[in-house]
């Protein structure tokens, strides 16, 4: 009867809502500067099942960071075939960066940026013109 129909509708709505309630997992590369940490680059967000799945979010961000940076190599050529990862990050920083590593971070359900444990192989150096150069050893 009517009650069964209503129950069915409520179940259908709950299932539909559940399918859309994906947890946003954001990934980004951050670097320390004089004015605090800067999020240089946000990778495309990863949709995961729940806000408790921090390990999945962290791993997804670690792997994305590794893939686009050739394992965290600042001299790796980006997908445009010309620009190095270091130059790309300096373009985004738009400020002097003095010998700082860039770190892969994740932010699950807007809880704030947390380190994944991945970082660039070399420290990043950008001059006041936004030009990448290899830091003095």
N, CA, C and O atoms as a Tinker XYZ file with bonds, in Angstrom:
   548  protein
     1  N      0.821000   -1.192000    0.000000    73     2
     2  CA     0.000000    0.000000    0.000000    64     1     3
     3  C      0.864000    1.255000    0.000000    63     2     4     5
     4  O      2.026000    1.255000   -0.407000    81     3
     5  N      0.234000    2.325000    0.479000    73     3     6
     6  CA     0.897000    3.641000    0.486000    64     5     7
     7  C      2.172000    3.658000    1.322000    63     6     8     9
     8  O      3.184000    4.235000    0.924000    81     7
     9  N      2.106000    3.018000    2.485000    73     7    10
    10  CA     3.251000    3.034000    3.392000    64     9    11
    11  C      4.470000    2.383000    2.748000    63    10    12    13
    12  O      5.588000    2.884000    2.858000    81    11
    13  N      4.233000    1.245000    2.068000    73    11    14
    14  CA     5.349000    0.556000    1.426000    64    13    15
    15  C      5.944000    1.430000    0.315000    63    14    16    17
    16  O      7.160000    1.485000    0.129000    81    15
    17  N      5.076000    2.093000   -0.396000    73    15    18
    18  CA     5.516000    2.986000   -1.465000    64    17    19
    19  C      6.381000    4.116000   -0.885000    63    18    20    21
    20  O      7.415000    4.477000   -1.446000    81    19
    21  N      5.929000    4.662000    0.249000    73    19    22
    22  CA     6.655000    5.740000    0.909000    64    21    23
    23  C      8.032000    5.263000    1.375000    63    22    24    25
    24  O      9.038000    5.947000    1.188000    81    23
    25  N      8.057000    4.074000    1.985000    73    23    26
    26  CA     9.332000    3.495000    2.420000    64    25    27
    27  C     10.281000    3.330000    1.245000    63    26    28    29
    28  O     11.471000    3.633000    1.336000    81    27
    29  N      9.738000    2.849000    0.156000    73    27    30
    30  CA    10.530000    2.613000   -1.051000    64    29    31
    31  C     11.126000    3.935000   -1.539000    63    30    32    33
    32  O     12.302000    4.003000   -1.897000    81    31
    33  N     10.304000    4.976000   -1.549000    73    31    34
    34  CA    10.760000    6.293000   -1.988000    64    33    35
    35  C     11.865000    6.837000   -1.087000    63    34    36    37
    36  O     12.865000    7.374000   -1.564000    81    35
    37  N     11.667000    6.689000    0.227000    73    35    38
    38  CA    12.674000    7.166000    1.181000    64    37    39
    39  C     13.993000    6.430000    0.967000    63    38    40    41
    40  O     15.061000    7.042000    0.960000    81    39
    41  N     13.911000    5.104000    0.792000    73    39    42
    42  CA    15.123000    4.312000    0.527000    64    41    43
    43  C     15.805000    4.775000   -0.751000    63    42    44    45
    44  O     17.024000    4.939000   -0.790000    81    43
    45  N     15.019000    4.984000   -1.789000    73    43    46
    46  CA    15.572000    5.405000   -3.078000    64    45    47
    47  C     16.268000    6.762000   -2.941000    63    46    48    49
    48  O     17.343000    6.978000   -3.501000    81    47
    49  N     15.644000    7.667000   -2.195000    73    47    50
    50  CA    16.230000    8.992000   -1.992000    64    49    51
    51  C     17.529000    8.916000   -1.195000    63    50    52    53
    52  O     18.501000    9.601000   -1.513000    81    51
    53  N     17.539000    8.086000   -0.164000    73    51    54
    54  CA    18.743000    7.932000    0.653000    64    53    55
    55  C     19.889000    7.364000   -0.171000    63    54    56    57
    56  O     21.032000    7.807000   -0.056000    81    55
    57  N     19.570000    6.377000   -1.003000    73    55    58
    58  CA    20.600000    5.781000   -1.858000    64    57    59
    59  C     21.143000    6.813000   -2.832000    63    58    60    61
    60  O     22.351000    6.894000   -3.054000    81    59
    61  N     20.253000    7.596000   -3.409000    73    59    62
    62  CA    20.668000    8.625000   -4.359000    64    61    63
    63  C     21.548000    9.662000   -3.664000    63    62    64    65
    64  O     22.566000   10.091000   -4.208000    81    63
    65  N     21.144000   10.060000   -2.456000    73    63    66
    66  CA    21.925000   11.044000   -1.699000    64    65    67
    67  C     23.305000   10.476000   -1.377000    63    66    68    69
    68  O     24.312000   11.179000   -1.465000    81    67
    69  N     23.339000    9.197000   -1.002000    73    67    70
    70  CA    24.604000    8.543000   -0.682000    64    69    71
    71  C     25.551000    8.524000   -1.854000    63    70    72    73
    72  O     26.763000    8.665000   -1.688000    81    71
    73  N     25.001000    8.349000   -3.043000    73    71    74
    74  CA    25.832000    8.273000   -4.241000    64    73    75
    75  C     26.498000    9.616000   -4.533000    63    74    76    77
    76  O     27.563000    9.666000   -5.148000    81    75
    77  N     25.864000   10.705000   -4.088000    73    75    78
    78  CA    26.430000   12.023000   -4.364000    64    77    79
    79  C     27.261000   12.556000   -3.211000    63    78    80    81
    80  O     27.968000   13.551000   -3.366000    81    79
    81  N     27.186000   11.916000   -2.074000    73    79    82
    82  CA    27.920000   12.395000   -0.903000    64    81    83
    83  C     29.362000   11.895000   -0.930000    63    82    84    85
    84  O     29.798000   11.156000   -0.048000    81    83
    85  N     30.082000   12.312000   -1.954000    73    83    86
    86  CA    31.479000   11.915000   -2.048000    64    85    87
    87  C     32.320000   12.907000   -1.248000    63    86    88    89
    88  O     31.961000   14.078000   -1.120000    81    87
    89  N     33.424000   12.433000   -0.720000    73    87    90
    90  CA    34.286000   13.277000    0.096000    64    89    91
    91  C     35.330000   13.950000   -0.792000    63    90    92    93
    92  O     36.055000   13.264000   -1.512000    81    91
    93  N     35.418000   15.282000   -0.754000    73    91    94
    94  CA    36.428000   15.947000   -1.575000    64    93    95
    95  C     37.829000   15.793000   -0.977000    63    94    96    97
    96  O     38.079000   16.164000    0.170000    81    95
    97  N     38.718000   15.246000   -1.774000    73    95    98
    98  CA    40.119000   15.081000   -1.382000    64    97    99
    99  C     40.939000   15.979000   -2.289000    63    98   100   101
   100  O     41.102000   15.695000   -3.476000    81    99
   101  N     41.456000   17.068000   -1.723000    73    99   102
   102  CA    42.258000   18.003000   -2.514000    64   101   103
   103  C     43.738000   17.669000   -2.348000    63   102   104   105
   104  O     44.180000   17.232000   -1.286000    81   103
   105  N     44.489000   17.885000   -3.421000    73   103   106
   106  CA    45.925000   17.634000   -3.405000    64   105   107
   107  C     46.633000   18.914000   -3.821000    63   106   108   109
   108  O     46.175000   19.619000   -4.720000    81   107
   109  N     47.740000   19.210000   -3.173000    73   107   110
   110  CA    48.464000   20.413000   -3.528000    64   109   111
   111  C     49.941000   20.306000   -3.228000    63   110   112   113
   112  O     50.373000   19.471000   -2.434000    81   111
   113  N     50.711000   21.168000   -3.878000    73   111   114
   114  CA    52.144000   21.278000   -3.604000    64   113   115
   115  C     52.349000   22.578000   -2.841000    63   114   116   117
   116  O     51.927000   23.643000   -3.292000    81   115
   117  N     52.997000   22.490000   -1.684000    73   115   118
   118  CA    53.242000   23.690000   -0.884000    64   117   119
   119  C     54.738000   23.901000   -0.693000    63   118   120   121
   120  O     55.535000   22.966000   -0.750000    81   119
   121  N     55.085000   25.151000   -0.465000    73   119   122
   122  CA    56.474000   25.501000   -0.194000    64   121   123
   123  C     56.469000   26.574000    0.892000    63   122   124   125
   124  O     55.555000   27.396000    0.964000    81   123
   125  N     57.498000   26.555000    1.731000    73   123   126
   126  CA    57.595000   27.560000    2.794000    64   125   127
   127  C     58.184000   28.839000    2.213000    63   126   128   129
   128  O     59.120000   28.788000    1.415000    81   127
   129  N     57.644000   29.972000    2.606000    73   127   130
   130  CA    58.221000   31.260000    2.208000    64   129   131
   131  C     58.276000   32.140000    3.446000    63   130   132   133
   132  O     57.831000   31.737000    4.521000    81   131
   133  N     58.821000   33.340000    3.296000    73   131   134
   134  CA    58.922000   34.259000    4.430000    64   133   135
   135  C     57.547000   34.577000    5.009000    63   134   136   137
   136  O     57.410000   34.845000    6.203000    81   135
   137  N     56.537000   34.543000    4.153000    73   135   138
   138  CA    55.183000   34.893000    4.611000    64   137   139
   139  C     54.341000   33.657000    4.945000    63   138   140   141
   140  O     53.111000   33.720000    4.955000    81   139
   141  N     55.012000   32.538000    5.218000    73   139   142
   142  CA    54.289000   31.315000    5.572000    64   141   143
   143  C     54.215000   30.341000    4.409000    63   142   144   145
   144  O     54.780000   30.587000    3.343000    81   143
   145  N     53.519000   29.244000    4.617000    73   143   146
   146  CA    53.395000   28.244000    3.560000    64   145   147
   147  C     52.522000   28.760000    2.416000    63   146   148   149
   148  O     51.468000   29.355000    2.640000    81   147
   149  N     52.982000   28.520000    1.190000    73   147   150
   150  CA    52.196000   28.891000    0.016000    64   149   151
   151  C     51.759000   27.601000   -0.668000    63   150   152   153
   152  O     52.571000   26.703000   -0.891000    81   151
   153  N     50.476000   27.515000   -0.999000    73   151   154
   154  CA    50.016000   26.406000   -1.832000    64   153   155
   155  C     50.287000   26.828000   -3.268000    63   154   156   157
   156  O     49.608000   27.699000   -3.813000    81   155
   157  N     51.291000   26.196000   -3.875000    73   155   158
   158  CA    51.708000   26.583000   -5.214000    64   157   159
   159  C     50.777000   26.043000   -6.275000    63   158   160   161
   160  O     50.469000   26.713000   -7.261000    81   159
   161  N     50.337000   24.827000   -6.056000    73   159   162
   162  CA    49.645000   24.155000   -7.138000    64   161   163
   163  C     48.625000   23.208000   -6.563000    63   162   164   165
   164  O     48.939000   22.412000   -5.677000    81   163
   165  N     47.401000   23.284000   -7.059000    73   163   166
   166  CA    46.395000   22.309000   -6.649000    64   165   167
   167  C     46.171000   21.343000   -7.789000    63   166   168   169
   168  O     45.831000   21.743000   -8.903000    81   167
   169  N     46.365000   20.069000   -7.503000    73   167   170
   170  CA    46.100000   19.033000   -8.491000    64   169   171
   171  C     44.594000   18.815000   -8.551000    63   170   172   173
   172  O     43.865000   19.221000   -7.646000    81   171
   173  N     44.131000   18.173000   -9.620000    73   171   174
   174  CA    42.687000   17.903000   -9.679000    64   173   175
   175  C     42.251000   17.111000   -8.444000    63   174   176   177
   176  O     42.935000   16.167000   -8.048000    81   175
   177  N     41.118000   17.483000   -7.829000    73   175   178
   178  CA    40.681000   16.772000   -6.627000    64   177   179
   179  C     40.301000   15.327000   -6.933000    63   178   180   181
   180  O     39.893000   14.997000   -8.047000    81   179
   181  N     40.441000   14.490000   -5.941000    73   179   182
   182  CA    40.108000   13.076000   -6.061000    64   181   183
   183  C     38.826000   12.862000   -5.257000    63   182   184   185
   184  O     38.729000   13.309000   -4.114000    81   183
   185  N     37.854000   12.191000   -5.840000    73   183   186
   186  CA    36.629000   11.898000   -5.083000    64   185   187
   187  C     36.806000   10.565000   -4.375000    63   186   188   189
   188  O     37.065000    9.550000   -5.021000    81   187
   189  N     36.670000   10.558000   -3.075000    73   187   190
   190  CA    36.744000    9.296000   -2.346000    64   189   191
   191  C     35.498000    9.108000   -1.493000    63   190   192   193
   192  O     34.678000   10.016000   -1.354000    81   191
   193  N     35.373000    7.920000   -0.928000    73   191   194
   194  CA    34.122000    7.509000   -0.299000    64   193   195
   195  C     33.747000    8.276000    0.959000    63   194   196   197
   196  O     32.584000    8.641000    1.131000    81   195
   197  N     34.712000    8.527000    1.846000    73   195   198
   198  CA    34.311000    9.128000    3.117000    64   197   199
   199  C     35.391000   10.037000    3.674000    63   198   200   201
   200  O     36.556000    9.966000    3.283000    81   199
   201  N     34.979000   10.885000    4.590000    73   199   202
   202  CA    35.900000   11.827000    5.227000    64   201   203
   203  C     36.828000   11.130000    6.221000    63   202   204   205
   204  O     37.707000   11.772000    6.796000    81   203
   205  N     36.645000    9.837000    6.429000    73   203   206
   206  CA    37.536000    9.077000    7.315000    64   205   207
   207  C     38.673000    8.421000    6.544000    63   206   208   209
   208  O     39.608000    7.893000    7.147000    81   207
   209  N     38.602000    8.451000    5.216000    73   207   210
   210  CA    39.568000    7.712000    4.393000    64   209   211
   211  C     40.815000    8.543000    4.102000    63   210   212   213
   212  O     41.209000    8.703000    2.946000    81   211
   213  N     41.428000    9.069000    5.157000    73   211   214
   214  CA    42.600000    9.936000    4.990000    64   213   215
   215  C     43.756000    9.214000    4.310000    63   214   216   217
   216  O     44.474000    9.810000    3.506000    81   215
   217  N     43.942000    7.927000    4.628000    73   215   218
   218  CA    45.053000    7.180000    4.031000    64   217   219
   219  C     44.898000    7.071000    2.515000    63   218   220   221
   220  O     45.886000    7.133000    1.783000    81   219
   221  N     43.663000    6.909000    2.044000    73   219   222
   222  CA    43.406000    6.799000    0.605000    64   221   223
   223  C     43.666000    8.143000   -0.070000    63   222   224   225
   224  O     44.276000    8.202000   -1.138000    81   223
   225  N     43.201000    9.214000    0.556000    73   223   226
   226  CA    43.401000   10.566000    0.034000    64   225   227
   227  C     44.895000   10.883000   -0.028000    63   226   228   229
   228  O     45.386000   11.392000   -1.035000    81   227
   229  N     45.608000   10.580000    1.049000    73   227   230
   230  CA    47.042000   10.842000    1.128000    64   229   231
   231  C     47.801000   10.104000    0.030000    63   230   232   233
   232  O     48.658000   10.681000   -0.640000    81   231
   233  N     47.480000    8.831000   -0.147000    73   231   234
   234  CA    48.156000    8.016000   -1.161000    64   233   235
   235  C     47.865000    8.531000   -2.570000    63   234   236   237
   236  O     48.761000    8.588000   -3.412000    81   235
   237  N     46.612000    8.904000   -2.821000    73   235   238
   238  CA    46.226000    9.420000   -4.141000    64   237   239
   239  C     47.014000   10.692000   -4.459000    63   238   240   241
   240  O     47.466000   10.877000   -5.589000    81   239
   241  N     47.178000   11.562000   -3.468000    73   239   242
   242  CA    47.911000   12.813000   -3.664000    64   241   243
   243  C     49.403000   12.558000   -3.856000    63   242   244   245
   244  O     50.052000   13.196000   -4.686000    81   243
   245  N     49.931000   11.632000   -3.087000    73   243   246
   246  CA    51.339000   11.243000   -3.193000    64   245   247
   247  C     51.618000   10.774000   -4.619000    63   246   248   249
   248  O     52.599000   11.185000   -5.239000    81   247
   249  N     50.736000    9.903000   -5.132000    73   247   250
   250  CA    50.933000    9.343000   -6.472000    64   249   251
   251  C     50.762000   10.391000   -7.569000    63   250   252   253
   252  O     51.502000   10.379000   -8.553000    81   251
   253  N     49.787000   11.306000   -7.410000    73   251   254
   254  CA    49.590000   12.380000   -8.393000    64   253   255
   255  C     50.815000   13.277000   -8.462000    63   254   256   257
   256  O     51.298000   13.610000   -9.544000    81   255
   257  N     51.309000   13.664000   -7.292000    73   255   258
   258  CA    52.474000   14.546000   -7.188000    64   257   259
   259  C     53.677000   13.891000   -7.871000    63   258   260   261
   260  O     54.398000   14.528000   -8.639000    81   259
   261  N     53.876000   12.611000   -7.574000    73   259   262
   262  CA    54.974000   11.847000   -8.162000    64   261   263
   263  C     54.865000   11.779000   -9.679000    63   262   264   265
   264  O     55.858000   11.942000  -10.389000    81   263
   265  N     53.660000   11.538000  -10.167000    73   263   266
   266  CA    53.438000   11.368000  -11.602000    64   265   267
   267  C     53.703000   12.655000  -12.376000    63   266   268   269
   268  O     54.375000   12.629000  -13.407000    81   267
   269  N     53.177000   13.792000  -11.886000    73   267   270
   270  CA    53.337000   15.031000  -12.656000    64   269   271
   271  C     54.715000   15.658000  -12.497000    63   270   272   273
   272  O     55.102000   16.510000  -13.295000    81   271
   273  N     55.466000   15.241000  -11.464000    73   271   274
   274  CA    56.779000   15.859000  -11.232000    64   273   275
   275  C     57.929000   14.897000  -11.513000    63   274   276   277
   276  O     59.074000   15.183000  -11.164000    81   275
   277  N     57.635000   13.769000  -12.136000    73   275   278
   278  CA    58.702000   12.807000  -12.428000    64   277   279
   279  C     59.392000   12.328000  -11.170000    63   278   280   281
   280  O     60.614000   12.183000  -11.138000    81   279
   281  N     58.599000   12.080000  -10.123000    73   279   282
   282  CA    59.174000   11.608000   -8.863000    64   281   283
   283  C     59.696000   12.729000   -7.982000    63   282   284   285
   284  O     60.513000   12.492000   -7.092000    81   283
   285  N     59.226000   13.959000   -8.226000    73   283   286
   286  CA    59.654000   15.095000   -7.411000    64   285   287
   287  C     60.926000   15.754000   -7.922000    63   286   288   289
   288  O     61.650000   16.399000   -7.164000    81   287
   289  N     61.195000   15.585000   -9.232000    73   287   290
   290  CA    62.407000   16.142000   -9.841000    64   289   291
   291  C     62.122000   17.530000  -10.407000    63   290   292   293
   292  O     61.320000   17.667000  -11.332000    81   291
   293  N     62.766000   18.555000   -9.866000    73   291   294
   294  CA    62.537000   19.932000  -10.323000    64   293   295
   295  C     63.025000   20.164000  -11.751000    63   294   296   297
   296  O     62.604000   21.121000  -12.402000    81   295
   297  N     63.914000   19.290000  -12.244000    73   295   298
   298  CA    64.411000   19.440000  -13.616000    64   297   299
   299  C     63.619000   18.614000  -14.625000    63   298   300   301
   300  O     63.924000   18.611000  -15.818000    81   299
   301  N     62.594000   17.910000  -14.128000    73   299   302
   302  CA    61.711000   17.114000  -14.989000    64   301   303
   303  C     60.910000   18.071000  -15.877000    63   302   304   305
   304  O     60.417000   19.097000  -15.408000    81   303
   305  N     60.787000   17.728000  -17.155000    73   303   306
   306  CA    60.035000   18.575000  -18.084000    64   305   307
   307  C     58.539000   18.275000  -17.947000    63   306   308   309
   308  O     58.121000   17.120000  -18.026000    81   307
   309  N     57.745000   19.317000  -17.744000    73   307   310
   310  CA    56.296000   19.148000  -17.573000    64   309   311
   311  C     55.635000   18.768000  -18.894000    63   310   312   313
   312  O     56.294000   18.675000  -19.930000    81   311
   313  N     54.331000   18.551000  -18.840000    73   311   314
   314  CA    53.583000   18.050000  -19.995000    64   313   315
   315  C     53.615000   18.980000  -21.211000    63   314   316   317
   316  O     53.278000   18.552000  -22.315000    81   315
   317  N     54.016000   20.249000  -21.028000    73   315   318
   318  CA    54.091000   21.132000  -22.206000    64   317   319
   319  C     55.339000   20.860000  -23.053000    63   318   320   321
   320  O     55.473000   21.392000  -24.155000    81   319
   321  N     56.257000   20.025000  -22.531000    73   319   322
   322  CA    57.445000   19.639000  -23.291000    64   321   323
   323  C     58.582000   20.647000  -23.235000    63   322   324   325
   324  O     59.623000   20.431000  -23.855000    81   323
   325  N     58.405000   21.743000  -22.503000    73   323   326
   326  CA    59.404000   22.814000  -22.468000    64   325   327
   327  C     59.794000   23.196000  -21.038000    63   326   328   329
   328  O     60.976000   23.263000  -20.703000    81   327
   329  N     58.790000   23.442000  -20.209000    73   327   330
   330  CA    58.990000   23.994000  -18.874000    64   329   331
   331  C     59.384000   22.923000  -17.865000    63   330   332   333
   332  O     58.796000   21.843000  -17.832000    81   331
   333  N     60.390000   23.232000  -17.038000    73   331   334
   334  CA    60.751000   22.300000  -15.965000    64   333   335
   335  C     59.749000   22.454000  -14.819000    63   334   336   337
   336  O     59.058000   23.467000  -14.709000    81   335
   337  N     59.688000   21.440000  -13.982000    73   335   338
   338  CA    58.835000   21.496000  -12.790000    64   337   339
   339  C     59.254000   22.691000  -11.926000    63   338   340   341
   340  O     58.402000   23.414000  -11.410000    81   339
   341  N     60.564000   22.897000  -11.773000    73   339   342
   342  CA    61.073000   24.018000  -10.977000    64   341   343
   343  C     60.594000   25.364000  -11.493000    63   342   344   345
   344  O     60.148000   26.212000  -10.720000    81   343
   345  N     60.690000   25.559000  -12.824000    73   343   346
   346  CA    60.247000   26.829000  -13.410000    64   345   347
   347  C     58.741000   27.008000  -13.254000    63   346   348   349
   348  O     58.255000   28.105000  -12.983000    81   347
   349  N     58.024000   25.919000  -13.429000    73   347   350
   350  CA    56.564000   25.955000  -13.286000    64   349   351
   351  C     56.176000   26.403000  -11.869000    63   350   352   353
   352  O     55.292000   27.241000  -11.689000    81   351
   353  N     56.855000   25.827000  -10.872000    73   351   354
   354  CA    56.572000   26.187000   -9.475000    64   353   355
   355  C     56.976000   27.632000   -9.178000    63   354   356   357
   356  O     56.285000   28.325000   -8.432000    81   355
   357  N     58.086000   28.089000   -9.755000    73   355   358
   358  CA    58.510000   29.485000   -9.563000    64   357   359
   359  C     57.503000   30.454000  -10.190000    63   358   360   361
   360  O     57.215000   31.510000   -9.628000    81   359
   361  N     56.971000   30.082000  -11.360000    73   359   362
   362  CA    55.941000   30.916000  -11.999000    64   361   363
   363  C     54.751000   31.077000  -11.060000    63   362   364   365
   364  O     54.185000   32.163000  -10.937000    81   363
   365  N     54.382000   29.986000  -10.403000    73   363   366
   366  CA    53.228000   30.003000   -9.505000    64   365   367
   367  C     53.529000   30.736000   -8.199000    63   366   368   369
   368  O     52.664000   31.417000   -7.647000    81   367
   369  N     54.762000   30.592000   -7.711000    73   367   370
   370  CA    55.131000   31.207000   -6.425000    64   369   371
   371  C     55.087000   32.724000   -6.521000    63   370   372   373
   372  O     54.613000   33.398000   -5.607000    81   371
   373  N     55.591000   33.264000   -7.645000    73   371   374
   374  CA    55.622000   34.710000   -7.882000    64   373   375
   375  C     56.241000   35.469000   -6.703000    63   374   376   377
   376  O     55.826000   36.582000   -6.378000    81   375
   377  N     57.231000   34.851000   -6.077000    73   375   378
   378  CA    57.956000   35.490000   -4.983000    64   377   379
   379  C     59.308000   34.789000   -4.873000    63   378   380   381
   380  O     59.503000   33.720000   -5.452000    81   379
   381  N     60.236000   35.384000   -4.137000    73   379   382
   382  CA    61.544000   34.754000   -3.951000    64   381   383
   383  C     61.380000   33.517000   -3.069000    63   382   384   385
   384  O     60.801000   33.589000   -1.985000    81   383
   385  N     61.889000   32.401000   -3.537000    73   383   386
   386  CA    61.918000   31.176000   -2.731000    64   385   387
   387  C     63.386000   30.811000   -2.571000    63   386   388   389
   388  O     64.095000   30.603000   -3.555000    81   387
   389  N     63.832000   30.734000   -1.329000    73   387   390
   390  CA    65.242000   30.505000   -1.074000    64   389   391
   391  C     65.480000   29.108000   -0.512000    63   390   392   393
   392  O     65.384000   28.875000    0.693000    81   391
   393  N     65.789000   28.195000   -1.412000    73   391   394
   394  CA    66.221000   26.857000   -1.012000    64   393   395
   395  C     65.207000   26.121000   -0.120000    63   394   396   397
   396  O     65.542000   25.658000    0.970000    81   395
   397  N     63.974000   26.026000   -0.605000    73   395   398
   398  CA    62.915000   25.332000    0.129000    64   397   399
   399  C     62.425000   24.128000   -0.674000    63   398   400   401
   400  O     62.269000   24.206000   -1.892000    81   399
   401  N     62.190000   23.036000    0.009000    73   399   402
   402  CA    61.597000   21.883000   -0.665000    64   401   403
   403  C     60.103000   22.136000   -0.869000    63   402   404   405
   404  O     59.457000   22.790000   -0.050000    81   403
   405  N     59.568000   21.614000   -1.961000    73   403   406
   406  CA    58.117000   21.649000   -2.171000    64   405   407
   407  C     57.569000   20.309000   -1.691000    63   406   408   409
   408  O     58.144000   19.257000   -1.970000    81   407
   409  N     56.469000   20.358000   -0.979000    73   407   410
   410  CA    55.880000   19.161000   -0.368000    64   409   411
   411  C     54.507000   18.856000   -0.940000    63   410   412   413
   412  O     53.731000   19.760000   -1.249000    81   411
   413  N     54.219000   17.567000   -1.077000    73   411   414
   414  CA    52.883000   17.142000   -1.491000    64   413   415
   415  C     51.999000   17.088000   -0.251000    63   414   416   417
   416  O     52.376000   16.507000    0.767000    81   415
   417  N     50.837000   17.688000   -0.344000    73   415   418
   418  CA    49.887000   17.747000    0.768000    64   417   419
   419  C     48.516000   17.287000    0.314000    63   418   420   421
   420  O     48.206000   17.283000   -0.878000    81   419
   421  N     47.707000   16.901000    1.278000    73   419   422
   422  CA    46.312000   16.608000    0.963000    64   421   423
   423  C     45.411000   17.331000    1.952000    63   422   424   425
   424  O     45.810000   17.643000    3.074000    81   423
   425  N     44.202000   17.585000    1.511000    73   423   426
   426  CA    43.186000   18.217000    2.355000    64   425   427
   427  C     41.896000   17.441000    2.137000    63   426   428   429
   428  O     41.282000   17.516000    1.073000    81   427
   429  N     41.498000   16.703000    3.151000    73   427   430
   430  CA    40.296000   15.878000    3.050000    64   429   431
   431  C     39.127000   16.573000    3.735000    63   430   432   433
   432  O     39.186000   16.881000    4.925000    81   431
   433  N     38.065000   16.816000    2.975000    73   431   434
   434  CA    36.843000   17.432000    3.528000    64   433   435
   435  C     37.139000   18.765000    4.221000    63   434   436   437
   436  O     36.594000   19.055000    5.286000    81   435
   437  N     38.010000   19.572000    3.603000    73   435   438
   438  CA    38.357000   20.905000    4.119000    64   437   439
   439  C     38.851000   20.914000    5.558000    63   438   440   441
   440  O     38.541000   21.822000    6.329000    81   439
   441  N     39.632000   19.882000    5.910000    73   439   442
   442  CA    40.157000   19.805000    7.276000    64   441   443
   443  C     41.522000   20.480000    7.398000    63   442   444   445
   444  O     42.111000   20.500000    8.479000    81   443
   445  N     42.026000   21.031000    6.297000    73   443   446
   446  CA    43.337000   21.678000    6.313000    64   445   447
   447  C     44.388000   20.807000    5.638000    63   446   448   449
   448  O     44.210000   19.595000    5.520000    81   447
   449  N     45.475000   21.419000    5.197000    73   447   450
   450  CA    46.519000   20.700000    4.464000    64   449   451
   451  C     47.357000   19.837000    5.399000    63   450   452   453
   452  O     47.779000   20.287000    6.464000    81   451
   453  N     47.592000   18.594000    4.988000    73   451   454
   454  CA    48.410000   17.645000    5.752000    64   453   455
   455  C     49.443000   17.045000    4.803000    63   454   456   457
   456  O     49.129000   16.712000    3.661000    81   455
   457  N     50.678000   16.912000    5.284000    73   455   458
   458  CA    51.751000   16.360000    4.448000    64   457   459
   459  C     51.501000   14.898000    4.106000    63   458   460   461
   460  O     51.023000   14.126000    4.937000    81   459
   461  N     51.834000   14.523000    2.855000    73   459   462
   462  CA    51.718000   13.113000    2.451000    64   461   463
   463  C     53.018000   12.365000    2.704000    63   462   464   465
   464  O     53.040000   11.134000    2.722000    81   463
   465  N     54.114000   13.119000    2.901000    73   463   466
   466  CA    55.422000   12.490000    3.060000    64   465   467
   467  C     56.257000   12.572000    1.795000    63   466   468   469
   468  O     57.438000   12.226000    1.807000    81   467
   469  N     55.648000   13.032000    0.693000    73   467   470
   470  CA    56.389000   13.169000   -0.559000    64   469   471
   471  C     56.882000   14.606000   -0.679000    63   470   472   473
   472  O     56.203000   15.544000   -0.260000    81   471
   473  N     58.059000   14.764000   -1.251000    73   471   474
   474  CA    58.613000   16.099000   -1.465000    64   473   475
   475  C     59.510000   16.075000   -2.686000    63   474   476   477
   476  O     59.825000   15.010000   -3.218000    81   475
   477  N     59.921000   17.265000   -3.132000    73   475   478
   478  CA    60.820000   17.338000   -4.278000    64   477   479
   479  C     62.199000   16.811000   -3.894000    63   478   480   481
   480  O     62.596000   16.863000   -2.730000    81   479
   481  N     62.919000   16.304000   -4.890000    73   479   482
   482  CA    64.275000   15.774000   -4.659000    64   481   483
   483  C     65.238000   16.897000   -4.311000    63   482   484   485
   484  O     66.135000   16.733000   -3.485000    81   483
   485  N     65.035000   18.046000   -4.958000    73   483   486
   486  CA    65.929000   19.183000   -4.754000    64   485   487
   487  C     65.160000   20.321000   -4.088000    63   486   488   489
   488  O     63.938000   20.407000   -4.210000    81   487
   489  N     65.888000   21.200000   -3.378000    73   487   490
   490  CA    65.217000   22.401000   -2.877000    64   489   491
   491  C     64.900000   23.338000   -4.050000    63   490   492   493
   492  O     65.587000   23.320000   -5.071000    81   491
   493  N     63.875000   24.138000   -3.893000    73   491   494
   494  CA    63.445000   25.077000   -4.927000    64   493   495
   495  C     64.060000   26.444000   -4.663000    63   494   496   497
   496  O     64.025000   26.947000   -3.540000    81   495
   497  N     64.624000   27.038000   -5.709000    73   495   498
   498  CA    65.114000   28.413000   -5.627000    64   497   499
   499  C     64.509000   29.217000   -6.769000    63   498   500   501
   500  O     64.618000   28.838000   -7.935000    81   499
   501  N     63.870000   30.331000   -6.423000    73   499   502
   502  CA    63.295000   31.238000   -7.417000    64   501   503
   503  C     63.824000   32.634000   -7.119000    63   502   504   505
   504  O     63.846000   33.052000   -5.961000    81   503
   505  N     64.251000   33.359000   -8.146000    73   503   506
   506  CA    64.710000   34.733000   -7.916000    64   505   507
   507  C     63.520000   35.700000   -7.942000    63   506   508   509
   508  O     62.373000   35.285000   -8.107000    81   507
   509  N     63.814000   36.996000   -7.777000    73   507   510
   510  CA    62.719000   37.974000   -7.693000    64   509   511
   511  C     62.001000   38.185000   -9.025000    63   510   512   513
   512  O     60.967000   38.850000   -9.078000    81   511
   513  N     62.553000   37.615000  -10.103000    73   511   514
   514  CA    61.887000   37.671000  -11.410000    64   513   515
   515  C     61.021000   36.428000  -11.648000    63   514   516   517
   516  O     60.384000   36.293000  -12.693000    81   515
   517  N     61.008000   35.520000  -10.658000    73   515   518
   518  CA    60.245000   34.281000  -10.823000    64   517   519
   519  C     60.969000   33.246000  -11.668000    63   518   520   521
   520  O     60.345000   32.346000  -12.230000    81   519
   521  N     62.297000   33.379000  -11.756000    73   519   522
   522  CA    63.091000   32.431000  -12.537000    64   521   523
   523  C     63.644000   31.342000  -11.631000    63   522   524   525
   524  O     64.204000   31.613000  -10.569000    81   523
   525  N     63.474000   30.115000  -12.075000    73   523   526
   526  CA    63.990000   28.963000  -11.331000    64   525   527
   527  C     65.483000   28.823000  -11.575000    63   526   528   529
   528  O     65.945000   28.956000  -12.708000    81   527
   529  N     66.240000   28.554000  -10.514000    73   527   530
   530  CA    67.659000   28.212000  -10.681000    64   529   531
   531  C     68.019000   27.144000   -9.670000    63   530   532   533
   532  O     67.367000   27.006000   -8.635000    81   531
   533  N     69.062000   26.388000   -9.977000    73   531   534
   534  CA    69.493000   25.353000   -9.042000    64   533   535
   535  C     70.163000   26.023000   -7.852000    63   534   536   537
   536  O     71.085000   26.823000   -8.009000    81   535
   537  N     69.684000   25.682000   -6.661000    73   535   538
   538  CA    70.220000   26.280000   -5.439000    64   537   539
   539  C     71.689000   25.886000   -5.277000    63   538   540   541
   540  O     72.099000   24.800000   -5.685000    81   539
   541  N     72.475000   26.784000   -4.676000    73   539   542
   542  CA    73.881000   26.476000   -4.400000    64   541   543
   543  C     73.936000   25.287000   -3.449000    63   542   544   545
   544  O     73.171000   25.209000   -2.488000    81   543
   545  N     74.830000   24.386000   -3.725000    73   543   546
   546  CA    74.953000   23.179000   -2.882000    64   545   547
   547  C     75.481000   23.565000   -1.502000    63   546   548
   548  O     75.657000   22.699000   -0.645000    81   547
